[in-house]
Amino acid sequence: MWYKGESEVPIYTMDSRKGTLRNAVHIVGDELRPRAHFDVAEHPPLLKIEPVRENDAGMYKCRVDFRWSRTMYQEALLNVIVPPRRIFVLNEKEERIQGSIGPFQEGDSLTLVCVAQGGKPRPVVTWWNDTNLVDDTFTIANHDTVRNEYLIKNLQRENLFSELSCQASNSNITDPVTSSVILDMYLRPFVVEILSPQRPLSVGEKTQILCRSIGSRPAANIHWWKDRKKLTSFATIAREGNYTISKLTFTPEVGDNGHYLSCRTDNPLIPNSGLEDGWILNVHYVPEVSLKLGSNIQLDTIMEGNDVYFECHIHANPWVDDIVWLHEGIPIKNKQEEGIIISNQSLVLQHIKITSRGKYQCIAYNTEGSGRSNEVEINLKFTPVCSDTREKSYRLAKNESATILCQVDANPSNVEFYWNLNNSLEMVEIHSFSVNSSTSELVYRPRSDIDYGILHCWAKNIVGEQKEPCIFNVISVGRPSSLRNCILFNITARGFSVRCKEGYDGGLNQSFHLEVYSSLKEKVFLNMTQNRSPTFLATNLPPSTSFIIVIYASNSKGRSATIILTATTTPATQELKGNPKGAPISPTLAIVIGVVGTLVVLAIAVLVFSRCRRRRNNAGERKEEQKEMHTPLQHSIDPNFSSKPKPDELSTPTELSVGNGKLPRRRELTQYYGLQMEDPSTHNIKPIFKGGNRNLDYPLDMCDPSGWGSVMSSV
């Protein structure tokens, strides 16, 4: 029998008096029914109470009665451990929390209160972080409650997802009672970096830049800024876990150079969580150039002789490596001796001249290209100068007028003109002319020889008087003089040659003319013109025919007096003499003929030399003959002569009536044409050698060396 405490009523009885222990009767009191059982199979036998209750604790006494022996007593003290009845977690507001709590932010403070109720003996309440004991201080709130307040002053990144467990334990034979919470947190980004390498950018060239943020929970936002201006041309290309990548696409401008480009990241759920990384933009661009006059120079007051300087203002990155100055599009070189000084970004023009007027520019070069400035035009005020500095010539006959324009450049263009004539005898002022702005017009007509010379034209304005006048030469011109010393040579059956010496051209370009008339029918056979020299070759004429040859010069003012010659072509039979057509001459025969011919010429030369020596003794007579033979052709030719037959003097369209219809003799022709013919020995040419010899076309003085050239050429 089992007794509890001081009670005399057994709480459990086993009676085996009527049998064995195996079939003994077990009687359980109400207090233990049906939780208790006495197990006699154990050694020693045990009273098992299951489950044990708190009121089961106490002193238990076992009484064993024997049939033949005395009764035995055995006592046992039962201590019942009662675990805590309940455990839970409160926040700082005394609100129950469980599971995942938060989210909290880095740096926050966190207070957790663990409350354990019940338990015998009183439990020990502790806080654990995973398997680590973090707080074992607790307080007894009342007889049934134990509290443990756990304070985390500064939550850190490592507290994310931490499992904080509150345990209440009052025995080492039972598992502690536990309540846990898991911390959820918002995290700040701790890294932001621009991934693209920093390099110079070029204006107008599209650029892409990458930026990455790490550490934020949730993933951070990324924004791009240029100084204080938020950019919008970017895209987030990756956002996963605790990192974000953003790509900025933009085209740099000149104004971006030197500005701060930044990539800013933040966790929108955490105030003041932003981080940034950035560059100072190094934007390369072609030079921006502007040209200005010096600060003390007024553009509308620049006068000839002043000093002028320009300033070339440049904005460039990288800085320029060359500056070129232009005047009217032509590069300017540094010429200090001429008053042109180039120094860095300045151009100085000393004692500015009229040639310095016009448009100026500066061009700056760097590795990105070239930049051209605005044009600054110097509106130079200067005394008049000739628009065309070349001297002009006017070839005028008497009483012929010409309009002469004197045009000047001047600033201001309101000018006064003056004219005069320098005729080598005196300076004559001219007052009759017209003026139209910067041009003066003079209608000039020379009436006498003293009206020829040099015309001067001056102008003046408020700046001053023209330094060098405009010059116009007035030259006397007229019809050309007649040709001189005309000779005929190389007369053949089909033609002849004529050569003359030209006379004065009248101050103008002259041409030379030859007209060939038949002496029988007065038909015009040839009409030739030469522009270079009065040398003519008349061909395709009939043989054995006499001709009248008319020669004269002409220019734009008219024609000269004419020269008239006569000539007769040789008979056609002389053309047939010589080798038969097609008969070949061997080289040997040609050499023999050449040698024989040379010997013959030498023999003739010896004979002529002997004769000339004898003739020198008769020099007086010979001079008289030469005087008669070389009567010069007079130049007073009738200017009204025309080689073209007049209608009332022609009996037929192809005949010229002269006297009684026959060709007059030389003296009759002289009277008819109104001019004096030269000596017949020069113009009325008769062959000296008879028998059809046509090698000498005009009388030859054997003692005159000049004639031997013709002889040799004829031979």
Disulfide bonds with the S-S distance in Angstrom:
Cys114-Cys166 1.15
Cys211-Cys263 1.79
Cys312-Cys362 2.09
Cys386-Cys470 1.95
Cys406-Cys457 2.04
Cys486-Cys500 2.03
Cys612-Cys703 1.87
